[in-house]
Amino acid sequence: MLARRFTIVCLLMSLFGMFFAILVAEAGRPAHSWEETGSRTCGVACPDYPRH
């Protein structure tokens, strides 16, 4: 009985840890807007389109 509770607690803590790691990783990334991303790749993909 004690081993079953310990297993459930460990599984819940590992799920919480993975969720928290995802939150920390997403917060550390710089936010790029669609305009910046599109203008950077469009210089190579479509040279006729003027860059901003």
LINLINUR-V346131 format. One record per pair of residues at least 6 apart in sequence whose ideal C-beta (glycine too) atoms are under 7 Angstrom apart, sorted by the first residue. I is the first residue (numbers start at 1). J is the second residue. Records with the same first field share a line. If there is no record, write none. Layout:
I=J ; J
This chain:
35=52
39=51 ; 52
42=49 ; 51
43=51
